[in-house]
Amino acid sequence: MSDSDTSTVLFRARVPASRLRKAEQILDRLGLKTGDALNMMLAQIELRGALPFEVTTHPATLSAERQAQEWNAAFGEY
């Protein structure tokens, strides 16, 4: 896509309804719409030439306490 390309396309994807609802709740707290988040992710893929997060079959497992700490650091106390 060139920098001067200002056309847009409609993007459709099937996702589990519960995942979308949960993500929309988080995005709403961040002041974002689902389309905004998708555009941000696609921009990062374009800039990095890769996904903006690690994809692995062996993810690091966080303890419940560490997950709570990460959440509070990112979003404040729940």
C-alpha positions in Angstrom: 0.0 0.0 0.0 1.5 3.4 -0.9 1.6 6.4 1.4 -0.8 8.3 -0.9 -3.4 5.5 -0.9 -6.3 7.0 1.0 -8.9 4.4 0.0 -10.3 2.1 2.7 -11.7 -1.4 2.6 -14.2 -3.2 4.8 -12.6 -6.0 6.7 -14.6 -8.8 8.1 -13.5 -11.6 10.4 -15.2 -14.3 12.4 -14.3 -14.3 16.1 -15.9 -15.8 19.2 -18.6 -13.5 20.4 -17.4 -13.6 24.0 -13.9 -12.7 22.9 -15.2 -9.7 21.0 -17.3 -8.5 23.9 -14.4 -8.8 26.4 -12.1 -7.0 24.0 -14.6 -4.2 23.3 -15.0 -3.6 27.1 -11.2 -3.2 27.5 -11.0 -1.0 24.3 -13.8 1.1 25.6 -11.9 1.8 28.8 -9.0 2.9 26.6 -11.2 5.1 24.5 -10.8 3.0 21.4 -13.1 1.2 19.0 -12.4 -2.2 17.6 -11.5 -0.8 14.2 -9.1 1.6 15.9 -7.3 -1.3 17.6 -7.2 -3.3 14.3 -5.7 -0.3 12.5 -3.1 0.1 15.2 -2.1 -3.5 15.0 -1.9 -3.5 11.2 0.2 -0.3 11.3 2.6 -2.1 13.7 2.8 -5.1 11.4 3.6 -2.8 8.5 6.3 -0.9 10.5 7.9 -4.0 12.1 7.5 -6.3 9.1 6.2 -8.8 11.7 3.6 -9.3 14.4 3.8 -6.8 17.3 3.8 -9.6 19.8 5.5 -13.0 20.1 3.7 -16.1 18.9 4.9 -19.3 20.5 3.7 -22.7 21.5 5.4 -22.2 24.9 4.0 -19.0 26.4 5.3 -17.9 29.7 2.9 -18.7 32.5 2.3 -15.9 34.9 1.1 -16.6 38.4 -2.2 -15.1 39.5 -0.3 -12.5 41.6 1.9 -11.5 38.7 -1.1 -11.2 36.4 -2.7 -8.9 38.9 0.4 -6.8 39.1 0.6 -6.5 35.3 -3.1 -5.6 35.1 -2.8 -2.9 37.9 0.3 -1.5 36.3 -1.4 -1.2 32.9 -5.0 -0.2 33.9 -4.9 0.7 37.6 -6.6 -1.1 40.5 -9.6 -3.2 39.5 
